[in-house]
Every structure is written in C-alpha cells, then in structure tokens.
Amino acid sequence: MAQERITLLAEFLKNKRNLSGLSQKEVAHHLGYSTSQFVSNWERGISQPPLAVLRTLANLYKINADEMFSVLLKTTVAQVEIDLKHRFYSKDASL
C-alpha cells in the first residue's frame, strides 16, 4: 500500500531529475548523501524526501516551488484518502 501512496511524487521526481540531465548519484552528492539509494527510494515510491529536501530539489531541477508543492499536496491527499478508506472499511472500523 505504501508504494501506491507516493507513486505520483515518485514519478514526478524521477521525471524532473531526468529532464535536468542529472544522475541519481549526482543528486545524492548535491544533497550531501553518500549513496544514491535515498534518491532511488524516493523515485521508486519506497520513501519520501523531507520537506527541506523537496525545496532543494525544486531549485536543483529548476522547477517552480509551487509545482513541487502541488504534487506534494496531491500526494498527501491521496495518502490520507487511502488511509481513511482502509480504516473506514476495515472490519474493525475503530478510528
């Protein structure tokens, strides 16, 4: 289910990195990470970068911060919807 949650952001980040002509290793180096595994995990929807990193990525990829925020907002709303549906329709139904 976690994979389904952040697919929108993951695809967005991968697409913007590719359009910027940067490798995962180059992005990781710019962010101060010793390995590109973090970037790979973000782009596969396994994890999500911290907010400060998202702002840095917007600058690095030369995209408008509002565009990054919009994708983050849509991703967050989708996550909340999935969680709420799961909890609402579960047999237990205790919130």
C-alpha positions as CSV (number, residue, x, y, z in Angstrom):
1,M,0.0,0.0,0.0
2,A,2.9,2.4,0.7
3,Q,4.0,2.1,-2.9
4,E,0.6,3.1,-4.1
5,R,0.6,6.1,-1.8
6,I,3.5,8.1,-3.2
7,T,3.6,7.0,-6.8
8,L,2.7,10.5,-8.0
9,L,5.5,12.1,-6.2
10,A,8.0,9.3,-7.1
11,E,7.2,9.6,-10.8
12,F,7.4,13.4,-10.7
13,L,10.8,13.4,-9.0
14,K,12.2,10.8,-11.5
15,N,10.8,12.7,-14.5
16,K,12.2,16.1,-13.3
17,R,15.6,14.6,-12.5
18,N,15.8,13.0,-15.9
19,L,14.7,16.3,-17.6
20,S,17.5,18.1,-15.6
21,G,20.0,15.6,-17.0
22,L,21.2,14.6,-13.6
23,S,22.0,11.0,-12.4
24,Q,20.8,9.8,-9.1
25,K,24.4,9.8,-7.9
26,E,24.8,13.5,-8.8
27,V,21.6,14.4,-7.0
28,A,22.7,12.5,-3.9
29,H,26.1,14.2,-4.0
30,H,24.5,17.6,-4.3
31,L,22.2,16.9,-1.3
32,G,25.2,15.6,0.8
33,Y,24.2,11.9,0.8
34,S,27.0,9.4,0.5
35,T,24.9,7.0,-1.6
36,S,22.3,7.4,-4.3
37,Q,20.0,4.9,-2.5
38,F,18.0,7.7,-1.0
39,V,17.2,9.2,-4.4
40,S,16.4,5.7,-5.8
41,N,14.0,5.0,-2.9
42,W,12.2,8.3,-3.5
43,E,11.8,7.6,-7.2
44,R,10.5,4.1,-6.6
45,G,8.0,5.3,-4.1
46,I,9.6,3.5,-1.2
47,S,10.1,6.6,0.9
48,Q,9.6,10.3,0.6
49,P,12.2,13.1,0.9
50,P,11.9,15.5,3.8
51,L,10.3,18.9,3.0
52,A,13.5,20.8,3.1
53,V,15.0,18.4,0.5
54,L,11.9,18.8,-1.7
55,R,12.6,22.6,-1.7
56,T,16.2,21.9,-2.6
57,L,15.2,19.5,-5.3
58,A,12.9,22.1,-6.8
59,N,15.9,24.5,-7.1
60,L,18.2,21.8,-8.4
61,Y,15.7,20.7,-11.0
62,K,15.0,24.3,-11.9
63,I,11.2,23.9,-11.4
64,N,8.8,26.3,-9.7
65,A,8.4,25.6,-6.0
66,D,4.6,25.9,-6.5
67,E,4.7,23.0,-8.9
68,M,6.6,20.8,-6.4
69,F,4.2,21.9,-3.6
70,S,1.2,21.0,-5.8
71,V,2.5,17.5,-6.4
72,L,3.3,17.1,-2.7
73,L,-0.2,18.2,-1.8
74,K,-1.9,15.8,-4.2
75,T,0.3,13.0,-2.9
76,T,-0.6,13.8,0.7
77,V,-4.3,14.0,0.0
78,A,-4.1,10.6,-1.8
79,Q,-2.3,9.1,1.2
80,V,-4.9,10.4,3.6
81,E,-7.7,9.1,1.3
82,I,-6.2,5.6,1.2
83,D,-5.6,5.5,4.9
84,L,-9.1,6.8,5.7
85,K,-10.8,4.3,3.3
86,H,-8.7,1.5,4.8
87,R,-9.7,2.4,8.3
88,F,-13.3,3.2,7.5
89,Y,-14.0,0.0,5.6
90,S,-12.0,-2.3,7.8
91,K,-13.9,-5.0,9.7
92,D,-12.7,-3.4,13.0
93,A,-13.8,0.2,11.8
94,S,-12.4,1.7,15.0
95,L,-10.8,5.0,14.2
